[in-house]
Amino acid sequence: MLINDGIITRDELATVLPSDERFKKGPVAIIECLQDIPCDPCVSSCPKKAITMKSGITDRPKLDEVKCIGCGLCVPRCPGLAIVVLDMTHAARSAALSLPYELHPVPKVGQVVKGLDRTGKAVCEAKVLKVLSAPKFDRTHVVTIEIPKDRALEVRAIRVA
Amino acid sequence: MSRKTEILVVGGGPAGLSAAIVAAQLGSKVLLVDDNPHLGGQLIKQTHRFFGSSARDAGIRGFMIAEELFKEAAGLKKNLTILLNTSVVGFYGDTEAGLLSPERYEKVTFERVIVCTGAVENSLNFENNDLPGVYGAGAVQTLMNVHGIRPGNKILMVGSGNIGLIVSYQLMQAGVEVVGLVEAMQTIGGYLVHASKIRRMGVPIYTGHTIVSALGKDGVTGARLCRLDEKFQVVPNTEFDVKCDCICLAVGLSPLIELFQQADCKMVHVGELGGLVPLHDVNMRTTNPHVYVAGDASGIEEATTAILGGRVAGARATESVHGESAEAGKVVSDAVAELRTLRSGSTGERIRWGREKIEKEIAAC
């Protein structure tokens, strides 16, 4: 359980996961924020107003999967590094996953890194497709990796050799 | 030599800086004193993005928030004097304090004082806890983020509050291996997003565990851990060793309160707020009408609420010197509304309980 070991379980993940139909339509954000902490930068980061909080900043963010275009602007804005964008339409067998990255070294496009699951275990190879490091991201890089589709809900970090 | 000011602010962390800025903006003559060589308190060590409302500082890294406050303070030179490397060593009567710096000892007379002394880290009793290599989390952050020095190569973190979680992450960013994080409670104390962040980088989180002893002769070479049950009793035969050259303690903070005691402020013990705190009203005024409080000294919380508490204290202290003003009232009502929002929700529950106790006590006064 998340509260005992920091690892989100399948059941816990299910509460924030976009629908299968939505995944078939292209990239979409997954907001893995499961605690009502006082925090709201994701709401104002979204150009499509797809992220809302009902009852103030300690509410959990709710994603409107129809409004979300998977642009990924919320990814570097989340102080908890809890948002990824997943594109299950990337290729037949592989998905594209964009995640926040704040370590050294920053990977290069084309480099193959390790995809780590929520426990830090390397579960697959991941090819770096894109690295965004805009000044307004303030040193949180957004790294897009190509991973096998069946690892798409597991991989949440990378290890750069 | 002696100085004179309207408002003396003790401590230049987020609370004190904010109190001084607001008081100076509202027209008070302010003297801000800090015993460090630089302002900012703990903010300058915070390399992570802050939580909170994007209307204020959420999403901004702590040291950048400090930079913003420094800029604001620098624009207020006419009203705001800053003394660094200077300690307030005591009060004489209600309106005089002694200031000690490496150059001199001097006295300052004031009309109001806002004490923002912050907090001191708690330690933990275990065998060999005096071995070189056992650090407090504050020291680790200072070494790493102020001086650019790694405290060790393999570190064990004790405490899963936000400080333990965040400092673990910062250590990994600095290239230090975190071999594990130990927590006596059965659940993680800090924000779960912080916990997930270090867990997916491979750090085991040992909830329901404690440290039995530090291993090593001349310095830390490891740590012995064991399981605890839900009543914090050691579970027999569950000991195991981990290798590390550093043990970092992040087991809570206690308000730094000596000056309030010396000023005869009524103190009250509130566990939820970290222990003994000076009793104070919504205006951050203590039971000594000359003395205000803000920041961790008024109850352990975090930097954003410290900033807001400081703004309230700065505005109300100014009003008590210069009379009521709509401008000051607006600063206070905005800050109070923001505080209420930040403390709502389940993660703010303990703080709300603590605050309620303070309100009850002050009402009975």
Interface residues (C-beta under 8 A of the other chain):
Chain A: L2 I3 N4 D5 G6 I7 I8 E32 C33 L34 Q35 D36 I37 P38 C39 D40 P41 V43 S44 G56 I57 T58 D59 R77 C78 P79 G80 L81 A82 E102 L103 H104 L116 D117 R118 T119 G120 K121 D138 R139 T140 R156 A157
Chain B: H48 R49 F50 F51 G52 S53 S54 A58 G59 I60 R61 M64 M172 Q173 G175 Q186 T187 I188 Y191 L192 V193 H194 A195 S196 K197 I198 R199 R200 M201 G202 V203 I205 T207 T341 L342 R343 S344 G345 S346 T347 G348
